Amino acid sequence: MLDTSIHSLSGLFAQLGLPNSKKEIEAFIEQHRPLPQAEPLSKAGFWTESQATFLREAVLNDSDWAEVVDELNVLLRD
């Protein structure tokens, strides 16, 4: 069965094993931005190896997480 649920930033943070309340997500973004434009999101130094792999593969495979990963990417670069 195809999973057609829409993923959220909170869900992405939970998937990555990170605190995922609105306040915790905002704090994470404030702490880690701005990410250099030339640096791919998955190459940022604050991810664990498994987190980086998840983020990279989500985008490469255009998985159902890709849109939320893109959203996080934009938020970390503003």
N, CA, C, O and CB atoms as a CASP TS submission, in Angstrom:
PFRMAT TS
TARGET T0000
AUTHOR 0000-0000-0000
METHOD Language model
MODEL 1
PARENT N/A
ATOM      1  N   MET     1       0.848  -1.188   0.000  1.00  0.00           N
ATOM      2  CA  MET     1       0.000   0.000   0.000  1.00  0.00           C
ATOM      3  C   MET     1       0.888   1.245   0.000  1.00  0.00           C
ATOM      4  O   MET     1       1.866   1.322   0.744  1.00  0.00           O
ATOM      5  CB  MET     1      -0.962   0.002   1.230  1.00  0.00           C
ATOM      6  N   LEU     2       0.544   2.190  -0.821  1.00  0.00           N
ATOM      7  CA  LEU     2       1.317   3.422  -0.957  1.00  0.00           C
ATOM      8  C   LEU     2       1.008   4.361   0.203  1.00  0.00           C
ATOM      9  O   LEU     2      -0.158   4.586   0.528  1.00  0.00           O
ATOM     10  CB  LEU     2       1.017   4.113  -2.306  1.00  0.00           C
ATOM     11  N   ASP     3       2.036   4.901   0.818  1.00  0.00           N
ATOM     12  CA  ASP     3       1.857   5.874   1.890  1.00  0.00           C
ATOM     13  C   ASP     3       1.635   7.236   1.263  1.00  0.00           C
ATOM     14  O   ASP     3       2.552   7.807   0.673  1.00  0.00           O
ATOM     15  CB  ASP     3       3.082   5.894   2.855  1.00  0.00           C
ATOM     16  N   THR     4       0.429   7.758   1.383  1.00  0.00           N
ATOM     17  CA  THR     4       0.122   9.050   0.772  1.00  0.00           C
ATOM     18  C   THR     4       0.033  10.168   1.809  1.00  0.00           C
ATOM     19  O   THR     4      -0.443  11.262   1.506  1.00  0.00           O
ATOM     20  CB  THR     4      -1.183   8.962  -0.004  1.00  0.00           C
ATOM     21  N   SER     5       0.488   9.893   3.029  1.00  0.00           N
ATOM     22  CA  SER     5       0.429  10.925   4.061  1.00  0.00           C
ATOM     23  C   SER     5       1.382  12.062   3.719  1.00  0.00           C
ATOM     24  O   SER     5       2.409  11.863   3.070  1.00  0.00           O
ATOM     25  CB  SER     5       0.770  10.335   5.445  1.00  0.00           C
ATOM     26  N   ILE     6       1.026  13.229   4.160  1.00  0.00           N
ATOM     27  CA  ILE     6       1.861  14.400   3.922  1.00  0.00           C
ATOM     28  C   ILE     6       2.772  14.569   5.129  1.00  0.00           C
ATOM     29  O   ILE     6       2.303  14.635   6.265  1.00  0.00           O
ATOM     30  CB  ILE     6       0.996  15.686   3.674  1.00  0.00           C
ATOM     31  N   HIS     7       4.056  14.638   4.881  1.00  0.00           N
ATOM     32  CA  HIS     7       5.024  14.769   5.969  1.00  0.00           C
ATOM     33  C   HIS     7       5.191  16.234   6.364  1.00  0.00           C
ATOM     34  O   HIS     7       5.001  17.143   5.556  1.00  0.00           O
ATOM     35  CB  HIS     7       6.381  14.169   5.560  1.00  0.00           C
ATOM     36  N   SER     8       5.546  16.431   7.613  1.00  0.00           N
ATOM     37  CA  SER     8       5.736  17.774   8.161  1.00  0.00           C
ATOM     38  C   SER     8       7.167  17.919   8.671  1.00  0.00           C
ATOM     39  O   SER     8       7.906  16.940   8.772  1.00  0.00           O
ATOM     40  CB  SER     8       4.718  18.057   9.301  1.00  0.00           C
ATOM     41  N   LEU     9       7.541  19.152   8.989  1.00  0.00           N
ATOM     42  CA  LEU     9       8.860  19.380   9.590  1.00  0.00           C
ATOM     43  C   LEU     9       8.968  18.622  10.911  1.00  0.00           C
ATOM     44  O   LEU     9      10.009  18.038  11.212  1.00  0.00           O
ATOM     45  CB  LEU     9       9.109  20.897   9.816  1.00  0.00           C
ATOM     46  N   SER    10       7.913  18.631  11.682  1.00  0.00           N
ATOM     47  CA  SER    10       7.917  17.912  12.948  1.00  0.00           C
ATOM     48  C   SER    10       8.153  16.422  12.708  1.00  0.00           C
ATOM     49  O   SER    10       8.923  15.789  13.430  1.00  0.00           O
ATOM     50  CB  SER    10       6.591  18.133  13.702  1.00  0.00           C
ATOM     51  N   GLY    11       7.496  15.869  11.702  1.00  0.00           N
ATOM     52  CA  GLY    11       7.686  14.468  11.358  1.00  0.00           C
ATOM     53  C   GLY    11       9.101  14.189  10.880  1.00  0.00           C
ATOM     54  O   GLY    11       9.675  13.148  11.201  1.00  0.00           O
ATOM     55  N   LEU    12       9.663  15.112  10.113  1.00  0.00           N
ATOM     56  CA  LEU    12      11.035  14.953   9.630  1.00  0.00           C
ATOM     57  C   LEU    12      12.011  14.946  10.799  1.00  0.00           C
ATOM     58  O   LEU    12      12.908  14.105  10.857  1.00  0.00           O
ATOM     59  CB  LEU    12      11.396  16.076   8.639  1.00  0.00           C
ATOM     60  N   PHE    13      11.840  15.878  11.726  1.00  0.00           N
ATOM     61  CA  PHE    13      12.731  15.924  12.885  1.00  0.00           C
ATOM     62  C   PHE    13      12.609  14.648  13.709  1.00  0.00           C
ATOM     63  O   PHE    13      13.611  14.136  14.207  1.00  0.00           O
ATOM     64  CB  PHE    13      12.419  17.150  13.758  1.00  0.00           C
ATOM     65  N   ALA    14      11.394  14.130  13.856  1.00  0.00           N
ATOM     66  CA  ALA    14      11.202  12.863  14.571  1.00  0.00           C
ATOM     67  C   ALA    14      11.915  11.733  13.823  1.00  0.00           C
ATOM     68  O   ALA    14      12.563  10.889  14.441  1.00  0.00           O
ATOM     69  CB  ALA    14       9.684  12.540  14.728  1.00  0.00           C
ATOM     70  N   GLN    15      11.796  11.721  12.509  1.00  0.00           N
ATOM     71  CA  GLN    15      12.442  10.699  11.683  1.00  0.00           C
ATOM     72  C   GLN    15      13.969  10.750  11.851  1.00  0.00           C
ATOM     73  O   GLN    15      14.643   9.720  11.821  1.00  0.00           O
ATOM     74  CB  GLN    15      12.057  10.888  10.194  1.00  0.00           C
ATOM     75  N   LEU    16      14.493  11.952  12.024  1.00  0.00           N
ATOM     76  CA  LEU    16      15.936  12.146  12.193  1.00  0.00           C
ATOM     77  C   LEU    16      16.387  11.928  13.641  1.00  0.00           C
ATOM     78  O   LEU    16      17.576  12.018  13.947  1.00  0.00           O
ATOM     79  CB  LEU    16      16.326  13.548  11.740  1.00  0.00           C
ATOM     80  N   GLY    17      15.432  11.640  14.527  1.00  0.00           N
ATOM     81  CA  GLY    17      15.772  11.410  15.932  1.00  0.00           C
ATOM     82  C   GLY    17      16.072  12.695  16.692  1.00  0.00           C
ATOM     83  O   GLY    17      16.813  12.689  17.675  1.00  0.00           O
ATOM     84  N   LEU    18      15.490  13.796  16.226  1.00  0.00           N
ATOM     85  CA  LEU    18      15.721  15.099  16.856  1.00  0.00           C
ATOM     86  C   LEU    18      14.466  15.561  17.584  1.00  0.00           C
ATOM     87  O   LEU    18      13.362  15.139  17.239  1.00  0.00           O
ATOM     88  CB  LEU    18      16.147  16.149  15.803  1.00  0.00           C
ATOM     89  N   PRO    19      14.623  16.436  18.604  1.00  0.00           N
ATOM     90  CA  PRO    19      13.446  17.008  19.255  1.00  0.00           C
ATOM     91  C   PRO    19      12.575  17.684  18.191  1.00  0.00           C
ATOM     92  O   PRO    19      13.100  18.351  17.299  1.00  0.00           O
ATOM     93  CB  PRO    19      13.859  18.029  20.374  1.00  0.00           C
ATOM     94  N   ASN    20      11.250  17.517  18.277  1.00  0.00           N
ATOM     95  CA  ASN    20      10.431  17.949  17.144  1.00  0.00           C
ATOM     96  C   ASN    20       9.237  18.829  17.483  1.00  0.00           C
ATOM     97  O   ASN    20       8.272  18.888  16.721  1.00  0.00           O
ATOM     98  CB  ASN    20       9.945  16.768  16.436  1.00  0.00           C
ATOM     99  N   SER    21       9.296  19.521  18.636  1.00  0.00           N
ATOM    100  CA  SER    21       8.242  20.507  18.899  1.00  0.00           C
ATOM    101  C   SER    21       8.536  21.743  18.043  1.00  0.00           C
ATOM    102  O   SER    21       9.658  21.932  17.574  1.00  0.00           O
ATOM    103  CB  SER    21       8.165  20.879  20.439  1.00  0.00           C
ATOM    104  N   LYS    22       7.522  22.573  17.849  1.00  0.00           N
ATOM    105  CA  LYS    22       7.696  23.788  17.045  1.00  0.00           C
ATOM    106  C   LYS    22       8.846  24.642  17.601  1.00  0.00           C
ATOM    107  O   LYS    22       9.678  25.145  16.846  1.00  0.00           O
ATOM    108  CB  LYS    22       6.379  24.612  17.017  1.00  0.00           C
ATOM    109  N   LYS    23       8.876  24.796  18.919  1.00  0.00           N
ATOM    110  CA  LYS    23       9.910  25.612  19.563  1.00  0.00           C
ATOM    111  C   LYS    23      11.304  24.991  19.366  1.00  0.00           C
ATOM    112  O   LYS    23      12.272  25.708  19.110  1.00  0.00           O
ATOM    113  CB  LYS    23       9.604  25.769  21.074  1.00  0.00           C
ATOM    114  N   GLU    24      11.402  23.663  19.486  1.00  0.00           N
ATOM    115  CA  GLU    24      12.687  22.983  19.321  1.00  0.00           C
ATOM    116  C   GLU    24      13.173  23.057  17.875  1.00  0.00           C
ATOM    117  O   GLU    24      14.371  23.204  17.630  1.00  0.00           O
ATOM    118  CB  GLU    24      12.574  21.520  19.760  1.00  0.00           C
ATOM    119  N   ILE    25      12.258  22.958  16.925  1.00  0.00           N
ATOM    120  CA  ILE    25      12.630  23.074  15.504  1.00  0.00           C
ATOM    121  C   ILE    25      13.136  24.485  15.219  1.00  0.00           C
ATOM    122  O   ILE    25      14.158  24.656  14.555  1.00  0.00           O
ATOM    123  CB  ILE    25      11.419  22.734  14.579  1.00  0.00           C
ATOM    124  N   GLU    26      12.425  25.492  15.717  1.00  0.00           N
ATOM    125  CA  GLU    26      12.856  26.879  15.522  1.00  0.00           C
ATOM    126  C   GLU    26      14.236  27.113  16.122  1.00  0.00           C
ATOM    127  O   GLU    26      15.065  27.798  15.523  1.00  0.00           O
ATOM    128  CB  GLU    26      11.841  27.848  16.143  1.00  0.00           C
ATOM    129  N   ALA    27      14.491  26.548  17.307  1.00  0.00           N
ATOM    130  CA  ALA    27      15.798  26.706  17.959  1.00  0.00           C
ATOM    131  C   ALA    27      16.895  26.032  17.137  1.00  0.00           C
ATOM    132  O   ALA    27      17.988  26.579  16.993  1.00  0.00           O
ATOM    133  CB  ALA    27      15.767  26.117  19.388  1.00  0.00           C
ATOM    134  N   PHE    28      16.606  24.842  16.596  1.00  0.00           N
ATOM    135  CA  PHE    28      17.573  24.128  15.757  1.00  0.00           C
ATOM    136  C   PHE    28      17.931  24.971  14.535  1.00  0.00           C
ATOM    137  O   PHE    28      19.104  25.114  14.192  1.00  0.00           O
ATOM    138  CB  PHE    28      17.010  22.752  15.318  1.00  0.00           C
ATOM    139  N   ILE    29      16.919  25.523  13.887  1.00  0.00           N
ATOM    140  CA  ILE    29      17.150  26.328  12.683  1.00  0.00           C
ATOM    141  C   ILE    29      17.965  27.577  13.025  1.00  0.00           C
ATOM    142  O   ILE    29      18.901  27.922  12.303  1.00  0.00           O
ATOM    143  CB  ILE    29      15.804  26.728  12.028  1.00  0.00           C
ATOM    144  N   GLU    30      17.617  28.249  14.112  1.00  0.00           N
ATOM    145  CA  GLU    30      18.371  29.434  14.532  1.00  0.00           C
ATOM    146  C   GLU    30      19.829  29.084  14.832  1.00  0.00           C
ATOM    147  O   GLU    30      20.739  29.837  14.485  1.00  0.00           O
ATOM    148  CB  GLU    30      17.718  30.070  15.769  1.00  0.00           C
ATOM    149  N   GLN    31      20.041  27.941  15.477  1.00  0.00           N
ATOM    150  CA  GLN    31      21.391  27.534  15.864  1.00  0.00           C
ATOM    151  C   GLN    31      22.260  27.210  14.655  1.00  0.00           C
ATOM    152  O   GLN    31      23.464  27.466  14.681  1.00  0.00           O
ATOM    153  CB  GLN    31      21.328  26.331  16.788  1.00  0.00           C
ATOM    154  N   HIS    32      21.679  26.654  13.599  1.00  0.00           N
ATOM    155  CA  HIS    32      22.481  26.122  12.494  1.00  0.00           C
ATOM    156  C   HIS    32      22.458  26.953  11.213  1.00  0.00           C
ATOM    157  O   HIS    32      23.088  26.577  10.225  1.00  0.00           O
ATOM    158  CB  HIS    32      22.018  24.757  12.177  1.00  0.00           C
ATOM    159  N   ARG    33      21.754  28.054  11.217  1.00  0.00           N
ATOM    160  CA  ARG    33      21.769  28.848   9.998  1.00  0.00           C
ATOM    161  C   ARG    33      22.606  30.089  10.180  1.00  0.00           C
ATOM    162  O   ARG    33      22.841  30.482  11.322  1.00  0.00           O
ATOM    163  CB  ARG    33      20.359  29.225   9.584  1.00  0.00           C
ATOM    164  N   PRO    34      23.068  30.724   9.138  1.00  0.00           N
ATOM    165  CA  PRO    34      22.810  30.362   7.742  1.00  0.00           C
ATOM    166  C   PRO    34      23.806  29.320   7.244  1.00  0.00           C
ATOM    167  O   PRO    34      25.005  29.399   7.507  1.00  0.00           O
ATOM    168  CB  PRO    34      22.867  31.604   6.851  1.00  0.00           C
ATOM    169  N   LEU    35      23.282  28.366   6.534  1.00  0.00           N
ATOM    170  CA  LEU    35      24.107  27.342   5.886  1.00  0.00           C
ATOM    171  C   LEU    35      24.652  27.945   4.592  1.00  0.00           C
ATOM    172  O   LEU    35      23.893  28.562   3.845  1.00  0.00           O
ATOM    173  CB  LEU    35      23.282  26.018   5.604  1.00  0.00           C
ATOM    174  N   PRO    36      25.946  27.783   4.307  1.00  0.00           N
ATOM    175  CA  PRO    36      26.491  28.333   3.061  1.00  0.00           C
ATOM    176  C   PRO    36      25.729  27.808   1.836  1.00  0.00           C
ATOM    177  O   PRO    36      25.406  26.623   1.758  1.00  0.00           O
ATOM    178  CB  PRO    36      27.986  27.987   2.938  1.00  0.00           C
ATOM    179  N   GLN    37      25.448  28.696   0.893  1.00  0.00           N
ATOM    180  CA  GLN    37      24.676  28.313  -0.292  1.00  0.00           C
ATOM    181  C   GLN    37      25.312  27.159  -1.064  1.00  0.00           C
ATOM    182  O   GLN    37      24.607  26.326  -1.635  1.00  0.00           O
ATOM    183  CB  GLN    37      24.518  29.507  -1.209  1.00  0.00           C
ATOM    184  N   ALA    38      26.632  27.110  -1.081  1.00  0.00           N
ATOM    185  CA  ALA    38      27.319  26.089  -1.878  1.00  0.00           C
ATOM    186  C   ALA    38      27.354  24.725  -1.189  1.00  0.00           C
ATOM    187  O   ALA    38      27.698  23.723  -1.817  1.00  0.00           O
ATOM    188  CB  ALA    38      28.734  26.538  -2.178  1.00  0.00           C
ATOM    189  N   GLU    39      27.003  24.679   0.093  1.00  0.00           N
ATOM    190  CA  GLU    39      27.086  23.426   0.846  1.00  0.00           C
ATOM    191  C   GLU    39      25.759  22.665   0.774  1.00  0.00           C
ATOM    192  O   GLU    39      24.728  23.184   1.202  1.00  0.00           O
ATOM    193  CB  GLU    39      27.464  23.706   2.319  1.00  0.00           C
ATOM    194  N   PRO    40      25.775  21.445   0.240  1.00  0.00           N
ATOM    195  CA  PRO    40      24.538  20.651   0.228  1.00  0.00           C
ATOM    196  C   PRO    40      24.054  20.409   1.656  1.00  0.00           C
ATOM    197  O   PRO    40      24.862  20.235   2.569  1.00  0.00           O
ATOM    198  CB  PRO    40      24.761  19.298  -0.501  1.00  0.00           C
ATOM    199  N   LEU    41      22.753  20.399   1.846  1.00  0.00           N
ATOM    200  CA  LEU    41      22.177  20.205   3.179  1.00  0.00           C
ATOM    201  C   LEU    41      22.753  18.974   3.866  1.00  0.00           C
ATOM    202  O   LEU    41      23.100  19.026   5.046  1.00  0.00           O
ATOM    203  CB  LEU    41      20.660  20.083   3.087  1.00  0.00           C
ATOM    204  N   SER    42      22.855  17.878   3.143  1.00  0.00           N
ATOM    205  CA  SER    42      23.310  16.628   3.762  1.00  0.00           C
ATOM    206  C   SER    42      24.791  16.651   4.139  1.00  0.00           C
ATOM    207  O   SER    42      25.249  15.775   4.872  1.00  0.00           O
ATOM    208  CB  SER    42      23.050  15.471   2.825  1.00  0.00           C
ATOM    209  N   LYS    43      25.550  17.640   3.650  1.00  0.00           N
ATOM    210  CA  LYS    43      26.983  17.737   3.965  1.00  0.00           C
ATOM    211  C   LYS    43      27.256  18.622   5.180  1.00  0.00           C
ATOM    212  O   LYS    43      28.400  18.735   5.623  1.00  0.00           O
ATOM    213  CB  LYS    43      27.742  18.279   2.762  1.00  0.00           C
ATOM    214  N   ALA    44      26.212  19.249   5.718  1.00  0.00           N
ATOM    215  CA  ALA    44      26.404  20.121   6.883  1.00  0.00           C
ATOM    216  C   ALA    44      26.990  19.311   8.038  1.00  0.00           C
ATOM    217  O   ALA    44      26.610  18.160   8.253  1.00  0.00           O
ATOM    218  CB  ALA    44      25.060  20.787   7.309  1.00  0.00           C
ATOM    219  N   GLY    45      27.901  19.909   8.766  1.00  0.00           N
ATOM    220  CA  GLY    45      28.653  19.215   9.799  1.00  0.00           C
ATOM    221  C   GLY    45      27.861  18.796  11.023  1.00  0.00           C
ATOM    222  O   GLY    45      28.370  18.028  11.839  1.00  0.00           O
ATOM    223  N   PHE    46      26.637  19.272  11.178  1.00  0.00           N
ATOM    224  CA  PHE    46      25.883  18.965  12.394  1.00  0.00           C
ATOM    225  C   PHE    46      25.034  17.703  12.297  1.00  0.00           C
ATOM    226  O   PHE    46      24.399  17.323  13.281  1.00  0.00           O
ATOM    227  CB  PHE    46      25.002  20.117  12.733  1.00  0.00           C
ATOM    228  N   TRP    47      25.003  17.037  11.130  1.00  0.00           N
ATOM    229  CA  TRP    47      24.241  15.789  10.998  1.00  0.00           C
ATOM    230  C   TRP    47      25.096  14.594  11.386  1.00  0.00           C
ATOM    231  O   TRP    47      26.315  14.609  11.214  1.00  0.00           O
ATOM    232  CB  TRP    47      23.721  15.619   9.561  1.00  0.00           C
ATOM    233  N   THR    48      24.453  13.565  11.908  1.00  0.00           N
ATOM    234  CA  THR    48      25.143  12.285  12.077  1.00  0.00           C
ATOM    235  C   THR    48      25.222  11.647  10.690  1.00  0.00           C
ATOM    236  O   THR    48      24.570  12.107   9.752  1.00  0.00           O
ATOM    237  CB  THR    48      24.395  11.338  13.121  1.00  0.00           C
ATOM    238  N   GLU    49      26.004  10.612  10.568  1.00  0.00           N
ATOM    239  CA  GLU    49      26.118   9.936   9.278  1.00  0.00           C
ATOM    240  C   GLU    49      24.765   9.404   8.800  1.00  0.00           C
ATOM    241  O   GLU    49      24.434   9.523   7.621  1.00  0.00           O
ATOM    242  CB  GLU    49      27.127   8.790   9.372  1.00  0.00           C
ATOM    243  N   SER    50      23.995   8.827   9.697  1.00  0.00           N
ATOM    244  CA  SER    50      22.698   8.272   9.289  1.00  0.00           C
ATOM    245  C   SER    50      21.701   9.373   8.931  1.00  0.00           C
ATOM    246  O   SER    50      20.900   9.198   8.013  1.00  0.00           O
ATOM    247  CB  SER    50      22.124   7.395  10.404  1.00  0.00           C
ATOM    248  N   GLN    51      21.737  10.496   9.636  1.00  0.00           N
ATOM    249  CA  GLN    51      20.866  11.625   9.289  1.00  0.00           C
ATOM    250  C   GLN    51      21.224  12.164   7.909  1.00  0.00           C
ATOM    251  O   GLN    51      20.342  12.415   7.087  1.00  0.00           O
ATOM    252  CB  GLN    51      20.977  12.748  10.347  1.00  0.00           C
ATOM    253  N   ALA    52      22.512  12.340   7.657  1.00  0.00           N
ATOM    254  CA  ALA    52      22.972  12.852   6.363  1.00  0.00           C
ATOM    255  C   ALA    52      22.550  11.914   5.239  1.00  0.00           C
ATOM    256  O   ALA    52      22.108  12.366   4.183  1.00  0.00           O
ATOM    257  CB  ALA    52      24.504  13.032   6.361  1.00  0.00           C
ATOM    258  N   THR    53      22.685  10.621   5.462  1.00  0.00           N
ATOM    259  CA  THR    53      22.286   9.636   4.452  1.00  0.00           C
ATOM    260  C   THR    53      20.795   9.731   4.181  1.00  0.00           C
ATOM    261  O   THR    53      20.374   9.720   3.024  1.00  0.00           O
ATOM    262  CB  THR    53      22.655   8.210   4.902  1.00  0.00           C
ATOM    263  N   PHE    54      19.994   9.824   5.229  1.00  0.00           N
ATOM    264  CA  PHE    54      18.540   9.935   5.055  1.00  0.00           C
ATOM    265  C   PHE    54      18.193  11.168   4.227  1.00  0.00           C
ATOM    266  O   PHE    54      17.405  11.082   3.285  1.00  0.00           O
ATOM    267  CB  PHE    54      17.830   9.998   6.426  1.00  0.00           C
ATOM    268  N   LEU    55      18.777  12.315   4.574  1.00  0.00           N
ATOM    269  CA  LEU    55      18.478  13.561   3.860  1.00  0.00           C
ATOM    270  C   LEU    55      18.909  13.482   2.396  1.00  0.00           C
ATOM    271  O   LEU    55      18.167  13.887   1.501  1.00  0.00           O
ATOM    272  CB  LEU    55      19.170  14.746   4.546  1.00  0.00           C
ATOM    273  N   ARG    56      20.106  12.963   2.160  1.00  0.00           N
ATOM    274  CA  ARG    56      20.627  12.849   0.791  1.00  0.00           C
ATOM    275  C   ARG    56      19.745  11.920  -0.042  1.00  0.00           C
ATOM    276  O   ARG    56      19.373  12.255  -1.167  1.00  0.00           O
ATOM    277  CB  ARG    56      22.086  12.331   0.805  1.00  0.00           C
ATOM    278  N   GLU    57      19.414  10.764   0.507  1.00  0.00           N
ATOM    279  CA  GLU    57      18.623   9.792  -0.247  1.00  0.00           C
ATOM    280  C   GLU    57      17.183  10.254  -0.454  1.00  0.00           C
ATOM    281  O   GLU    57      16.571   9.933  -1.473  1.00  0.00           O
ATOM    282  CB  GLU    57      18.632   8.453   0.467  1.00  0.00           C
ATOM    283  N   ALA    58      16.639  11.003   0.498  1.00  0.00           N
ATOM    284  CA  ALA    58      15.280  11.523   0.338  1.00  0.00           C
ATOM    285  C   ALA    58      15.184  12.390  -0.911  1.00  0.00           C
ATOM    286  O   ALA    58      14.213  12.312  -1.664  1.00  0.00           O
ATOM    287  CB  ALA    58      14.857  12.331   1.581  1.00  0.00           C
ATOM    288  N   VAL    59      16.203  13.215  -1.120  1.00  0.00           N
ATOM    289  CA  VAL    59      16.210  14.114  -2.283  1.00  0.00           C
ATOM    290  C   VAL    59      16.587  13.345  -3.552  1.00  0.00           C
ATOM    291  O   VAL    59      15.921  13.477  -4.579  1.00  0.00           O
ATOM    292  CB  VAL    59      17.196  15.292  -2.057  1.00  0.00           C
ATOM    293  N   LEU    60      17.643  12.553  -3.483  1.00  0.00           N
ATOM    294  CA  LEU    60      18.093  11.802  -4.669  1.00  0.00           C
ATOM    295  C   LEU    60      17.011  10.874  -5.209  1.00  0.00           C
ATOM    296  O   LEU    60      16.845  10.744  -6.422  1.00  0.00           O
ATOM    297  CB  LEU    60      19.338  10.988  -4.335  1.00  0.00           C
ATOM    298  N   ASN    61      16.282  10.235  -4.311  1.00  0.00           N
ATOM    299  CA  ASN    61      15.253   9.279  -4.710  1.00  0.00           C
ATOM    300  C   ASN    61      13.883   9.927  -4.874  1.00  0.00           C
ATOM    301  O   ASN    61      12.900   9.245  -5.160  1.00  0.00           O
ATOM    302  CB  ASN    61      15.167   8.167  -3.696  1.00  0.00           C
ATOM    303  N   ASP    62      13.821  11.251  -4.691  1.00  0.00           N
ATOM    304  CA  ASP    62      12.567  11.987  -4.759  1.00  0.00           C
ATOM    305  C   ASP    62      11.493  11.272  -3.934  1.00  0.00           C
ATOM    306  O   ASP    62      10.364  11.073  -4.384  1.00  0.00           O
ATOM    307  CB  ASP    62      12.109  12.145  -6.227  1.00  0.00           C
ATOM    308  N   SER    63      11.882  10.891  -2.709  1.00  0.00           N
ATOM    309  CA  SER    63      10.968  10.160  -1.827  1.00  0.00           C
ATOM    310  C   SER    63       9.858  11.089  -1.342  1.00  0.00           C
ATOM    311  O   SER    63       9.857  12.287  -1.625  1.00  0.00           O
ATOM    312  CB  SER    63      11.734   9.554  -0.621  1.00  0.00           C
ATOM    313  N   ASP    64       8.926  10.513  -0.612  1.00  0.00           N
ATOM    314  CA  ASP    64       7.839  11.337  -0.086  1.00  0.00           C
ATOM    315  C   ASP    64       8.322  12.312   0.985  1.00  0.00           C
ATOM    316  O   ASP    64       7.560  13.182   1.408  1.00  0.00           O
ATOM    317  CB  ASP    64       6.745  10.451   0.483  1.00  0.00           C
ATOM    318  N   TRP    65       9.560  12.186   1.428  1.00  0.00           N
ATOM    319  CA  TRP    65      10.157  13.145   2.373  1.00  0.00           C
ATOM    320  C   TRP    65      10.834  14.309   1.657  1.00  0.00           C
ATOM    321  O   TRP    65      11.172  15.301   2.302  1.00  0.00           O
ATOM    322  CB  TRP    65      11.170  12.440   3.270  1.00  0.00           C
ATOM    323  N   ALA    66      11.040  14.219   0.355  1.00  0.00           N
ATOM    324  CA  ALA    66      11.854  15.199  -0.374  1.00  0.00           C
ATOM    325  C   ALA    66      11.345  16.628  -0.211  1.00  0.00           C
ATOM    326  O   ALA    66      12.140  17.552  -0.042  1.00  0.00           O
ATOM    327  CB  ALA    66      11.893  14.843  -1.844  1.00  0.00           C
ATOM    328  N   GLU    67      10.040  16.814  -0.259  1.00  0.00           N
ATOM    329  CA  GLU    67       9.488  18.167  -0.164  1.00  0.00           C
ATOM    330  C   GLU    67       9.788  18.794   1.198  1.00  0.00           C
ATOM    331  O   GLU    67      10.123  19.976   1.273  1.00  0.00           O
ATOM    332  CB  GLU    67       7.974  18.142  -0.408  1.00  0.00           C
ATOM    333  N   VAL    68       9.671  18.016   2.267  1.00  0.00           N
ATOM    334  CA  VAL    68       9.944  18.551   3.606  1.00  0.00           C
ATOM    335  C   VAL    68      11.444  18.783   3.791  1.00  0.00           C
ATOM    336  O   VAL    68      11.842  19.744   4.448  1.00  0.00           O
ATOM    337  CB  VAL    68       9.412  17.588   4.698  1.00  0.00           C
ATOM    338  N   VAL    69      12.272  17.921   3.224  1.00  0.00           N
ATOM    339  CA  VAL    69      13.728  18.121   3.271  1.00  0.00           C
ATOM    340  C   VAL    69      14.074  19.429   2.546  1.00  0.00           C
ATOM    341  O   VAL    69      14.914  20.194   3.019  1.00  0.00           O
ATOM    342  CB  VAL    69      14.488  16.902   2.620  1.00  0.00           C
ATOM    343  N   ASP    70      13.436  19.683   1.411  1.00  0.00           N
ATOM    344  CA  ASP    70      13.650  20.943   0.684  1.00  0.00           C
ATOM    345  C   ASP    70      13.223  22.133   1.526  1.00  0.00           C
ATOM    346  O   ASP    70      13.890  23.168   1.529  1.00  0.00           O
ATOM    347  CB  ASP    70      12.879  20.940  -0.647  1.00  0.00           C
ATOM    348  N   GLU    71      12.115  21.990   2.241  1.00  0.00           N
ATOM    349  CA  GLU    71      11.645  23.065   3.111  1.00  0.00           C
ATOM    350  C   GLU    71      12.685  23.370   4.208  1.00  0.00           C
ATOM    351  O   GLU    71      12.994  24.532   4.475  1.00  0.00           O
ATOM    352  CB  GLU    71      10.284  22.683   3.747  1.00  0.00           C
ATOM    353  N   LEU    72      13.208  22.327   4.826  1.00  0.00           N
ATOM    354  CA  LEU    72      14.249  22.520   5.840  1.00  0.00           C
ATOM    355  C   LEU    72      15.481  23.172   5.233  1.00  0.00           C
ATOM    356  O   LEU    72      16.082  24.053   5.848  1.00  0.00           O
ATOM    357  CB  LEU    72      14.628  21.182   6.487  1.00  0.00           C
ATOM    358  N   ASN    73      15.859  22.756   4.048  1.00  0.00           N
ATOM    359  CA  ASN    73      16.991  23.336   3.338  1.00  0.00           C
ATOM    360  C   ASN    73      16.820  24.844   3.173  1.00  0.00           C
ATOM    361  O   ASN    73      17.750  25.610   3.427  1.00  0.00           O
ATOM    362  CB  ASN    73      17.159  22.671   1.971  1.00  0.00           C
ATOM    363  N   VAL    74      15.643  25.264   2.753  1.00  0.00           N
ATOM    364  CA  VAL    74      15.364  26.695   2.568  1.00  0.00           C
ATOM    365  C   VAL    74      15.414  27.432   3.914  1.00  0.00           C
ATOM    366  O   VAL    74      15.992  28.515   4.009  1.00  0.00           O
ATOM    367  CB  VAL    74      13.976  26.896   1.898  1.00  0.00           C
ATOM    368  N   LEU    75      14.815  26.850   4.937  1.00  0.00           N
ATOM    369  CA  LEU    75      14.792  27.498   6.254  1.00  0.00           C
ATOM    370  C   LEU    75      16.204  27.683   6.821  1.00  0.00           C
ATOM    371  O   LEU    75      16.468  28.669   7.510  1.00  0.00           O
ATOM    372  CB  LEU    75      13.944  26.675   7.230  1.00  0.00           C
ATOM    373  N   LEU    76      17.099  26.754   6.540  1.00  0.00           N
ATOM    374  CA  LEU    76      18.466  26.862   7.056  1.00  0.00           C
ATOM    375  C   LEU    76      19.327  27.846   6.262  1.00  0.00           C
ATOM    376  O   LEU    76      20.445  28.157   6.675  1.00  0.00           O
ATOM    377  CB  LEU    76      19.122  25.499   7.047  1.00  0.00           C
ATOM    378  N   ARG    77      18.835  28.327   5.157  1.00  0.00           N
ATOM    379  CA  ARG    77      19.619  29.244   4.323  1.00  0.00           C
ATOM    380  C   ARG    77      19.110  30.682   4.362  1.00  0.00           C
ATOM    381  O   ARG    77      19.786  31.576   3.854  1.00  0.00           O
ATOM    382  CB  ARG    77      19.618  28.759   2.899  1.00  0.00           C
ATOM    383  N   ASP    78      17.977  30.924   4.931  1.00  0.00           N
ATOM    384  CA  ASP    78      17.411  32.284   4.970  1.00  0.00           C
ATOM    385  C   ASP    78      18.254  33.225   5.792  1.00  0.00           C
ATOM    386  O   ASP    78      17.917  34.402   5.923  1.00  0.00           O
ATOM    387  CB  ASP    78      16.003  32.258   5.527  1.00  0.00           C
TER
END
